[in-house]
Amino acid sequence: MSTFLKQVTKELFEQYGDRLANCLLVFPNRRAGLFFSKYLNELVTKPSFSPEVLTINELIKKWSPLMIEDNLALLCRLYKIYCSVCKTNETFDEFYHWGEMILGDFDDLDKYRVDAKHLFQNLADEKEIETIFDYLDEEQIEAIRSFWSTFNPEKLSEHQHQFVSVWESLYTIYSKLGEQLTNNGLAYEGMASRLVADRLEKKEIEIDYEKIIFAGFNALNKCEKDIFSCLRDRGLADYYWDYDESYVNNPYHEAGLFMRENLKRFPAPKSAISFKNIDAERAPIEFISLSSEVGQAKFAHNYLKTYAEQKDVRLEETAIILADEELLLPVLNSIPKNVEHVNVTMGYPAKNTPVASLLGLIIDLQKGGRKQKSGFVFHHKQVLSLLNHQYLNAINSELADRLSQQIIKSNWVHVDRKLLVGDPVLEKLFVPLSSVEEVSKYLLDLLQAIYKNLDLNKEDEGRLDKIEKEYIYHLFLAIKRLTGLLNEHKIEIKLDTFYRLLDKMIQSLSIPFEGEPLAGLQVMGILETRLLDFKKIIILSMNEGKLPKTGTSNSFVPYHLRQGFGMPTIDHQDAIFAYYFYRLIQRPEEIKLLYSTQSDGIRTGEMSRFLYQLKYESAFQVEEKHPSYDIVLSNAKPISIAKNERILQQLNAYCGDNNRRFSPSALNSYMGCSLRFYYRYLAGMKEPDTILEEIDPPMFGNLFHQAMEKLYEPYINQTITKADLEALRKDKKKQALILEEAFKELYFNLDKEKSVEIGGRNRLIFNILMKFIDRLLNVDMAFAPFKMLAVEGPYSIQIPLKSDGRKVNIAGIIDRVDQVDNTIRVIDYKTGAAELVFKDVESLFDSENKKRNKAAFQTFLYCLFYDMKHGDDLAISPNVYGLKSIFNSNFACVLEQKEGRSKGVPVGSYLAYKQEFLDGFTDLLEEIFNPEIPFRQVEDVDVCRTCPYIEVCHR
């Protein structure tokens, strides 16, 4: 295959020889110039001067007396002018988006040499249209008339009024911007193009080239057409067009829309280059549908691996074309190891980079920071996210992990910056900022530190490391440029405005990659392919909406006015992308077109219209492939864990003199789901620690338990009277102090000497707990006087197994034991649901019963604890203090046995149920230790909804 550019180079060399050094070559992009120089170098046989090679933009810069200003600087100038003309106090970040829109319109206006004064007139009077636009054709005049005919001056809507008021200011803004830029020797691209076209027409530009050769162009703006015309009329230019007759000779084919006009206005010299490459004799094109976006990159891996192994085609002649630039990283990660060199020439959205996510977290960190009495604090979410970010974690991973664990362990919802110390970079990161200047310096210093840290590992630096450094470098430049321009133009903005502006800039920033195009596999966007040919191409994201891209660029100039004044519209965009695509597939020997069938959000999963055109209208043969994966969805198999030797040894650790003990909660867990019991108590799969931003039910219960323990602790082995309880109720200061200590110890994990500030929702929880404490003290007055025997007392018993005599260790903490007259009350506080009624003792061990009374089982077990430890003859009453019903006037706390609709019988003494409960409890332990009974999943799937191991079980 002989590429178009190679053939053009050969013909130019044959025609001009050494005189080619006196010529100027102009291409659409720089890559074409590099390939031209390569091909020319292959032809020359003796030392000679190379011709000058420029892009069209570089040529305009060369001939323009004004310097091209960058977009951000232009926006700053435009903003100042806009505020002055429109008398508005609009902030810069509010102006940023549509300021870019106005700049784009001004650029188009100049590139298409539109009379700005005529464009920005309020032309509601149709007679004015006839008189002003006599230089336009009837079709253009009709387009302008169709727009303004909807603007009846007497019946304008509010939106139309707003449009007209801004519209009439645009000419003044345009004029003032042009004047200011000219006075400073500056211009934007369109302004410079217009100036060059004007100067060429007036013959104010001296041209000392023998010939200017334009190659590979397609859609020309008015300035470019006029420049081409001036040079053609002076006999100074030749034009080489890259196309195929199949779409140029078809008047309805959108790919040839501009080329047909170009060939008429600027005929190419006689040439031996063939323009009949799309024919039926070509190898078939493959259409490949994949089920996901990223799946395309993974599938391309197989082709690349094969290409790298082949010796007949060099990798330099193979290209992966990305219609969706966001697939760049998946593609780079999918390149096989036998591909040594990769050249990336395209832009990648800055918003998808790790450094952009870092800056986003930093902005959120600063926004969430606030002053407290103890100092300045940051929200834990942003702090943890930053500590775990790949860049910051790499600086000092050990410290980052230690700080993360400390924050989680101490449940710091808000983290004091004084605690985030140990590394100079991290210490500089977690500082409060109060001005734009501080934020700018802070971000620049941080990016510099991260860049240097990545730079330490130069020897083992991989392909992706270099790309990440490119990300950091470009965002560093962008922030520095933004701050410099705000200072230069004296645009004062608030800190929040700067954050929003920074975020908008990141969202719109594209990071360019430029490599060595003459070596290795070529990875490029569709725009970078102009004038280049490859033997093998793989195009990804051949989906409607990706190629061609849907929608139009934002513009303040409505469609009909653009059409009327000859400015580009959405129709132009479709034709441009059609040309890019068809030109790209003209000459390759092997073409793979991949598209995704994934349909979600804005993705339709529909293949591009270009594929339909190839399939039904072109001379190409098409082969469609639909790779599939054999994925069989089946119900997860029930999990059953047999009690092997290792598990039996683990169970044995709960027997005899060993330290491990089963708690009442563990045994309740076993009856709820024996597999969950295995995961938690034998496999050791503990739930990960998390920070409780709000106090959850378990923490609420712990705080209440500890507060009641501390209140009643001084009265152990003493009789408590009603007067004592009344005094405790009145002493709110003591209650609050005890509750604060509970918060400090259990929720904040702080040492006793440290102070704590309970605020926000936690203060509401604090007040609720105070009311519960007061109510419980009031309830206890009904039982006073009573003797307090124990609070939060630890108990431990051993139950022998009938099968082998081993003694199983059971331990627990009874919330409270007191004595009222001749009855021992074993009391369990329940902050959650607490049912007092149970059918019979057997039902307490029925694991199949959804309504099994767990609280009753636990309280009976506590009674067993007390009885086995003390063994006196007093009645033992099982009591449950359910906080959800504690405010009821008929509050009850004694367990009741009740079957069906019969009247419940209060459990006067546990001793009447002792033997039956002990037998059932022993049978339960026998089942747990029986080597023949495996740990199984519970049958009732509803139980799994709140289980922390649901993902392990695939329920």
N, C-alpha and C positions, 0 to 999 in steps of 0.2 A: 504494500500500500504506500503510495506516495501522497504525502499530506499536501493540502492546499498551500500552506505557507512555504513548504519546501519547493513546490513548483513555481510559486511566485518569485522566490529568491533566485532560483535557477534562471528564470527568464530575465530578471533584472540584471543579473550578473552577465548573461550572454549579451544583453543589449548595451549595457553601459561599461562593463569591464572596470578598469581603474577609475573611470569617471563617476562611478557609483559613490565615491567619497565626496563628490560635490552635490550629492542629492540628500534630501531629507525624507526619512521614512516615518509615517504617522500611522499608529495602530490604536485600536480601541482600549487596549490595556498593556501593562508593562510586560507581562509574560510572553505575549506575542513577539515583542521586541527582543527578548532574550533568546527565544527559539530562532528568530530570524538571524541573529548574530551567530548562533551555533551552526545553522545551515550554511551561512555565508562562509564561515571559517572552514567548513568541509570542502568548499569549492575553490578557494584561493590557493594558488600554488607558489606565490611569492609575496614578500612583505608589501603591504598596502594599507592605506588609511581606511578606517571603517567609516561608513556614512553615519550621520547623526540620526538617532532613533528617538522618537518622542511619542507620548500618547497625545490625544487631541487636547486634553486638559493642560498638559505641559506646554503644548504649542501656544495655547491661548495665554497662559501665564508668561510665556516668553515674549509674546507680541504686545501684551498689555502693559501700559506704563504704571498700572496700579497693582499693588500687592494683594493677593487673595487673603482675606481675614478668615479665621476659623469660626465655626458656627456658634460656639458659646459666646465668643466676644461680640459677634453680631447681635446675638440675643440681648446682651447687656445694653448695647447701644440702642437697639430697637425699643427696649423696655423704657429707657429714659425718655426717648422721643414720644412713645405712646402715652406715657403718664402726662407729659407736657401738653400734647395735643388734645387728649381726651379728658384732661382735668380729673384724673382718677387716682385713688389711693390703693389700687389693686396690688397685692403682694407679688413678688417676683416669681414665687413658685406657682401661684394661680395663673400668672401670665405665661409661664414656661411652655406649656403644651401648645396653646394656640398661638404663642409667639413663633414657635417653630413652624406652625401652619402658615402664618403670614409670610415668614421668610421664604418658605417653599413656593408660595404664590408669587412673591416678588421675583424669585429666581426664574420661575417658568415664564413670567411676564416678560422678562428681559431676554431670555433665551429664544423666545418666539417673537420678539420685537413687536410687542403689543403696545399700542398707545395707552399709557396708564391713565391719562386724563379721561380718555373716552371710556375705558373699562370701568373706572370707579365713579361714573356718573349715575345719578338717580334718573333713570330713563322711563319713568312711568308714563310720560307723554309720548305716544307712538309716533307722532309727527317728527319729534326730534330724531328718532331712530332713522327715519328716511333721509333726513338732511345731513346728519353727522357721518353716517357710514356708507357714503357713496362709493368708497374704495373696496368694500366687501362684496362678495357675490350674494345672490339672492338667498341661497341656502343658509349662509352664515347670518344674514340679516333676519331671516325667519326664526333661527334658533334664539337670537337675542330678543326678538319680539315676543316669542312664546314664553320666555321667562318673565319679562317685565309686564306682560299683559295681566298677570295675576295681582299686580300691585296697584289697586285702585286707591288713589290718594285719599278718597273720602271714607274708605272702608278698610283701612290697614289694621291688621291684628296687632296685638302687643309684640309678638315675635317679629313681625314685619317691620314695625316701628324701630325695634332694637337693631335689626339688620341694617335698615336704611341709615340710621344714625351713625353706626360704626362704618358702614360702607362709604359714606361720604367723607369720613376722616382718613380713609386709607390712602387717598392720593396725596394728601398733605404729609402723612407719615412716610410714604414712599419717597416723596421729593426731599424731605428733610434728611432721611437716612442716606439717600444718594449724595446729597450735598455734603453732609458731614464726612462720609467715607472718602469722597473725592478730595476734600480739603486735607484729609490725613493721609492721602496717597494709598487708600485702601479700596477694596471692592469685594463683592461676593461673586461667585462663579458666573451667574447670569449677567451681572452688570459688566464684568470683564469681557465676556463673550460679545455682548452688544457693542462695547467700545471697540473691540478688535474688528468686528464686522463693519462698523462705521468708518474706522480708519482705513480699512482695506478699500472700501468703496471710494474714499477720498484720495486713495493712493498715498497715504501718509506713512505707510510701512514699507521700508526698503527690504527687498528680498534678494539675497545673494546666493540662492541655491539654483543649480541648473534645472532641477526638477524636484517637485514635492509629490511624493507617492503616498496616496491614502489606500490602505488595504483593510478589508474585513469589517467595514462599517455596515450598519443596517438602518435603524431609526435615527434620522437626523433632525435636530431642532432647526428653527428658522435661521438662527445665527450661523450654524454649521453649513446649512444649505447656501447661505449668502457668501460665506467664506469660500466654499467650494466653487461657487459660480464666479467669484472675482478671480480666483486663481486659474480657473478653466479659461475664462475670457482672455487672460493674459498669457495663455499658453504655458503655464508653469506647473500644471498638475496632471497627474494620471490617477486613475481610480481602478482598483481591483476589488471586485465583489465576490464574496463567497456564498454560493447558493446552489440549489439544484433545480433543474428545469421542471421537475415534477410538480413543485408547488408554485414556482414563479409563472409558469404558463397557464396555471389554473386561476382565472380571475376571481374565483370565490374562496381561494385558500388563504387563510389569515396569515400564514407564515410568510407569504410573499407580498403582503400589503405594502410595505415600504420599499422592498427591493424592486418591485415593478416600476415605481416612480424613479428610483435611483438610476436604474439602467437606462431610462429614457433621458433623464436630465444630464447624467454624467456617464456616458458610455465608456466601457472599459477598452483598453487597447486590444488588438488582435492577440489571441493567446491559444496555446495548445492545451490548456487546462480543460479537463473534461468536467462538464456540469450535468452529466447523466449518470449518477451513481446509485440512485434509488430505483432498483429494477427487480424483477422477479427472479433473476439469476443469483441474487445475493443469498447468503446463508440465512436461515430463518431467525427471526427475533424471538427471544423467549420472554413471555409474560409469566412472572412468578408471584403468586399471592401468598402472603404470610399472615398469620393470625394476630400479630402484634407489631408495633412500631420497632421496638428493639430487636424483635425476631429477625428483621431484615438484615441488621448488622451481623447477627450471629450466622445467618444463612450465607451472607457474602463471604464469611470466613472460609467456607469450603472451596469456593471458586478461587479465592486468592491463594490458598495453599496449593491448589493444582497449578495455577499460573506460575507461582514461584519455582515449582519443580520443573516446568517446561523450559527448554533452552532455545526454542525457536523465536520466542517473543520476549524482549527485555521488559522488565517491570516499568521502565520509564514510558513504555508505550501502552501501559494499562492505567485506567483511571476509575476511581469511585466518585460518582457525582452525587452530591447530597442536595435534594430539593428542599429538605428540611434541615437547616443548619444545627438544630438541637440534637441531631443524631451523631454529631462529630465524636463525642467521647465514647458512646457505645461502639462506634466503628473503630476508633483507635484501640479500644480494649479488645476488639475482636480480630485484630490483624495477627495472622499466624507468626510464629517465631522465625520461620524460614524467610520472612520478608525483612531484610536487614535495614533498608532505607525507606523512609516515608517522607513525602513532601506535602505539607498542608498549606493550601493557599485559599483561605476563605475566612470569613468572620464568624465568631462564635459569641452568642449572647452573654454579656457579662453577668446578667441576672442568674444564670445557671452555674456560676463558678463557685468553688468553695470560699474564695475570699469575699464574694458578694454576700454569701450567707453569714460570714463572720461580721461584716459591716452591718448587716441587718440586725444581728444579735446585739451588737454594740449600741446601735441606735435604740433598740428596745430596752437595753440595760440602762442607758442614760435617761430615757423617758420614764422608766419605772423606779428610778432612784429617788429617795426622799430623805429629808432630815427627821431624826428622832432625838429624844433627849440624850440617848447614849451616843449619838453621832450620826453619820450618814450611812444609810443602808440601801442595799440593792435586793431586788426580788430573786428568790432562789432559782426560779426557772431559767432566767437568763444567765445567772452565775454558773449553774451546773452545765448549761448548754455550752457556754464559753470554755469552761474547764475541760469539757469533753470534746471540744472542736479539734479536728485533726491538726490544725496548725499550732494552737496553743498547747495542746496536750504533748506535742512533739518537743516543745521547748523544755519542759520539765515534767515528764509524765508521772514520776513518783510523787512530786508535790501536788500535781493536779488531782491524782487519785486520792491522796490523803485528805486534801481539802474537801473533795466531793463526799467522801465517806463521813467526814466530820460534820458536814452540813446536814446530811441525811440522818446520821445518828442523833444529832442534837435537835433535829426537827426545826431548823432555822428557816422559817418562812421568809423572813427578811434577814439578809446577811450583812453584818457590820463590816464595812470596808477595812477596819483595823485588823480583822481576823484573816484577811486575804493577803498574807505576807509570806516571804520565803524565796521569792525570785523577782529580780528587778523588772522584768517584762510584765509579769502578772501584777506586781504592785503598781506599775504605771497604768495598767489596764483598768483596774478598779478604783478610779478616782472620779469624784463629781466634777462636772464641767458646767460652766455658767455663761460662756460666750462662744461666738462663732470662731474666733481666733484660737481659743483653747481647744475646741473640737478638732479644728483643722490640724493643729500641731500634734495633738494626741493621736489622730488617725495616721498621719504621716510617719510619726515615730514608731508606731506599732507595726505598720506595714514594712517599714525598713528593718525592724528587728526580726520579723518573720522571714523576710527575704534573706537576710544574712544567715539565719538559722538553717534555711533550706540550702544555702550556699556551702555549708560546712561539709556536706557529703558529696563533693564533686566527683569523686572517683566512681561511686556507684550510682550516679545520677542517671535515671532512666528517661524514656521518652515523655512520660507523664509528668515527671518532676520539672522538666524544662517548660512544659506547657503551663504548669501551675505558677512557675516563676513569671511567665509572661502575663498571666492574669494579674498577679500582684503588681507588676511593674506598670501596667496600663491603668489600673485603678489608682495607683499612687500618682501618676501623671494627671489623671482626670481630677482628683481632689485638689492637687496643687494648682492646676489651671483654674478651677472654679473659684477657689479662694483668692487667687491673684487677680482675677477679673472683677470680682465683687469689690475688692479693695481699690483697684485701678479706676473703676467707674463710680466709686463711692455709693454703692448700693447697700444700704443698711437693712439688714434682715434680722428677724428674731431667731432664736435657737431652734424652735420648732419648725420655722420656715426653712431653715438650713437643712434640717433632717429630711423634710419632705422633698426639698430640692435635690439633695444627695440621692435619695431613693429614686426619684424620677430619672436622674441622670444615669444611675446604674441600670434601671429598667430599659433605657433606650440605647445604652452603650453596646457596641459590638467590637469585640477584640479581634483585630486582623492577625492572621498567621501568614507569614511569608517565608518560604524555605528555598531550597535549591531546586528549581523546577527541572533541572537537567538530570537529576539522579533519583532513582527509586520510584516507588508506587506513588501515584498522584491522587491526593484526596482534595476535592475542590467543590465549590458551590457552582450553581448553574451559570452565574454571571462570569465566573473566571474561565469558562471554557471557550469564550469567543476567539475565533480564528485558530483554535488548536484542534488537532485530530489525533485520535488514538486507535490502536488496532483492536483493543478490547476495552469495553466500557461496561460498568455496572451502575445503573441509576437507581437510587433508593427514594422511597416516598413518591412513587408515581401515582399519587392520589389527587382527586379533584380537590382543589383548595390549596394544595401544595405546589402543583405544577399543572396549569398556571395558578399563581397565587390569586385567591379571590379578594374581592373588595378593592377599594381605591385608596390612595393616600389621602389623608385629611386635607381639605382645602376650604378656604373661605369663598372661593369663586365657584358658584354653582355650575353643574354639568352643562346646562344650555349656554351659559356665558362662555365657558371654556370652549365649547364646540363652535360658538359664534365667532370668537376671536382667534381660533386656530390653535388654542392651547391643548396640551395632551389630556386625554380622558381615559376612562377605564378600557375603552375599545383599543386604544393604543397599547395599553399594558398587555392585554391578551395577545395581540399580534406580535409584540416583542418577544414574549415567552414562547410563542409558537415557533418563531424563527430560531430562537436559541436551541429549542429541542430538535427541530428537524435538521438544522445545520449540524448538530452534534452527532446525529445518527446517519449522516450521509455516507461516510467512508469506512467506519469500523468493520472489522471482519467478524467480530463476535459482540453481540449486544444482549445484555441481561437487564430487564426492566422489572424491578421489584415494587410491589405495593402492599399496603396493609389492609386487611379486611376488618380491623378492629373498629368498632363503632361505639363511641361514648363521647359525651359532651358535645364539642363542636366538630368532632371527627365523624364523618359519615361512613367511612369504610368503603367508599366508592372509588373505583379506579378512574384515572384521569381521562378526560375527553380525548386527549392525544392518543391514548391506547385504543379507544374505540375507533378513532380515525384510521390508525394503522391497521386495525383489524378488518374494517369494512371498506375503506376508501383507497388504501395505498397498494403499491405493487409488492410490498413485503409479504413474505410468508411468515406466519405467526404460529408459534407453539406455546400453548398455555399449560402451565404446571401449577399444581395445587398441593405442595408438600403438606403432609399431615403427620401428626404424632399420635401414636396409639395410646391414648389416655383412656383408661377404663375407670369410670367412677363407680365405686361400689361402697356399700355400707361398711364402716370400719368394723373389723372383727372384734368380738368381745375380748377384753384383756383379762387374763387370768394368771396370777403369779403363784406358781407352786412353791411350797415351803421346802427349799433345798437345804443343804447342810449349812450354808452361810446364813440363811435367814433364820434357821433354827438356833444358830449360835447367837444371833442378834436378839432373838426372843429370850434366850437363856440369860442375857445380860440384865433382864428385868426380874431375876429370881435371886433368892437367897441373900448373900452378903454383898451382892453387886450394888452399884450406886444408882442404877437407872430404875425409875418408878413410873408406872402408868398413872395418869391423872384422870379424874372423872370426865374431863373434856375429851381426853384421848379415847376413853371407852365409849362415850357418846358418839364420837367420830367413827369408831369401828361399827357400831350398830347402824349408823347412817350410811356408810359405804366402807366396806373393809379394804378396798383398794386405796381410797384416800388415806385411811389409817396407815397402810403400808408406805405410801409415798412420804407421808409426813414424819412418822415415828420410827420407821425401819430403814427406808432408803435415804432419809435425811434431806429430802427435797423441800427446803424451807422457802417460804415466799420472800421475794426480795424486799428490802427495806425501801420505803418511800416517804416523802415528806408530806405530812398532813397539813394542808393549807387550812382546812376546816376540821374541827374535832369530829371524828366519826363515832358511831355508837360504841365500839369497844373502848376507845379512849375516854368517852364520856363516862362509861361504867367504871373504868380504872380510877378516874379522878374522884368520882363519888365514893367509891370504896375506901380510897385512902383518906379522904376527908373525914368520913365517919369513923375510921380506925383511930385517927389522931384525936377526934373529939372525945371518944369513949375510952381511950387508952388509960388516962389517969384514974379511971374508976374501976379498973380490973380488980376483982376480989372484994369489991365494995358494993354496998347497996345504994342504988340510985333512987332518989325520991322524986316526987313531982316538983318539988321546989328546986331540986338540982336541974331537972330538965327545963323548968321555966327560966332559970338563970342562964342556962346554955343558949336558950332561944333568944334571950335578950342581948346576949353578948355577940353582936354582929361583927364587931372588930376581930374577935377571936376566930369566928367562923371564916371571915374573909382572909385572915392571915394564914390559917391552916389550908384553905383552898388555894391561895397563891403559892404556898409551898408545894402543893400537889402539882399545880401547873408547872412550876419551875423544874421539879424533879422528873415528872412523867412526860410532859408535853415538850418542854424546851430542853430537857436533859442538861440542865445547868447545875453548877455547884451551889451549895447553900449560901455562900457568901456573896454570890453575884445577884444583882437586882434584875427584875423582870418587868416588862411593860406589857400588860394585857389590854389589847385594844381591838377595835373593829368587831367582827363577828364573835371573836373569842370572848369579848366582854359580855356579849349577849348570852353566850353559853355559861359564863361565870355567874351571871345573875340568875339564870335558870337553875343552876346547881344550888345556889344559895336558897332558892325557894324550896327545892326538894329536901335540902337538909333541914330547913325549918319545919316542913310538913312531917318529916320522919320523927323529929323530936316531939312534935305534937301528937303523932300516933302513939309513940312510946309512953306518953303520959297516961294513956288508958290502961297500961299494964303495970305502971309503977305502984308501989315500989317493987323493984326487981334487983337481983344480984348479978352483976356483970362478971361472967366467968372467963371469957376470952373474946378477943377481937382479932380477926385475920390470923387465927392460930393455925400453925402447921401441924398436920396429923399424918402419921404413916402407919400402915398396917401390912400384914402378910396373910395371904389367903392360900392355903395348901391346895394343890391339884389332886383330885381323886385318882388320876391315872398313874402318877409316878411320885406323888408326895412333895414335889418341888413347891416351894413357897413363893408366890408371886407378890412382888412389892407394889403396893398401891399407896399413893400419897396425894394429899390435897390441902387446900387452905379453906377453913370454914370462916365465912364472913363474920359470924358472931354466935356466941353461945351465952345464954343467960338463964337465970332460974327465977320463975314466978311461982311462989308458994312451993309446992312439991313437984313441980314440973320443970324439966330441963327443956329449954327452947333452942333448937338448932335452926339458925336463921340464915337464909341465903338471899342476898340482895339481887334483884333482877331488874336491870335498866331496860331490857328488851321485853319481848312477850313472855308472860309468865302465867301458865295455866295451872290452877290449883287442883283440878279434878282429874282423876285417873280411874280407869275401869277396874283393874285389879293388878296385883303385883306381876303377874305373867305378862301383862300388856307393856310393862316398863322395859321388857327385854325383847319385844316383838319388832325386829328390824324391818319387817315388811309393812308395818303400820305407819302410814304417813303422819298420823296424828299422835304418835308415841310421845308421851309427856316426858321430855328430856329434863325439865326442871325438877319434876317429881323424882325421877331416877337419881339425879345428882343429890337432892336433899336427903333421900333415903340412904344414899352412900355416905353422906356426911354423918348421918345418925349412926351408921355402922362404925364409922371412925371413932365417934365419941364413945359409943358403947364398948368397943374393944379396948379402948384406952383406959376408961374409968370404971366400967362395969358395975355401977351402983344400981340400986333397985328403983330409983326414981323414974317416973314416966318421962319418955323422950318425945317431945312434940316436934314434928317436921314443919317448919314455917318457911314461906316464900314471901318476901316483901317485893311485890311487883310495883315498880315506880309508876308504871302507866296507869295504875288504878289507885294509887296512894291518896289521891285527892277526892276519891269517891266517899260519900258520907257513910256508906255501908261497907267500908274497906274490910276485907278479910285476908288472913295470911296463913291459915292452917290448911294443910292438904286434906282433900276429901275423896273418899272412894264412892263412885257413883256409876251405876250401870243403867243404860237406857234412860227412861224418864223417871226412874225412882228418885226419891229424895237422897241427896248426898249425905254420907256419914263422915264427920270429921275424924281424922286420925288422932285419937286421944293419946296414943303412945305407939311409937315405932316398934316397941317390943312385941306387940301382938302380931306384927308382920315379919318379925326378925328372921325366923327360920326359913320362911318361904322366899324372902328376899335373898338371904344368904345362899340358898340352894340355886336360885336363878342366876345369881352373880357368879357362883362357882362354875355353873354350866357355861356361862359366857366366857370365862377364862379358859375353860377346857377347849372350847371351840377355837379360841385364838391360838392356843398352843398345839392343837391337833395337827400333826404333819400331813394328814390326808385331806384337810380342808384348805383349799387355796384362797388367796385374796382375790375377790372378784369385784367387778363394777356393779353398782346398784342398778336394779332393773328400772326404777322410776327416773326417767331422764330429767324431769323437772327439778330434781334434787341437784342436778349438775350445773344449773344456771349460775349459781353463786360460788361454784367450786373453783379454787385457784388452779386446779390441775386439769381443767376442761380441755385445754389444747393438747395436753399429753395424751388424754384419752380419745381425742378426736370426736367428742360428743357434740 
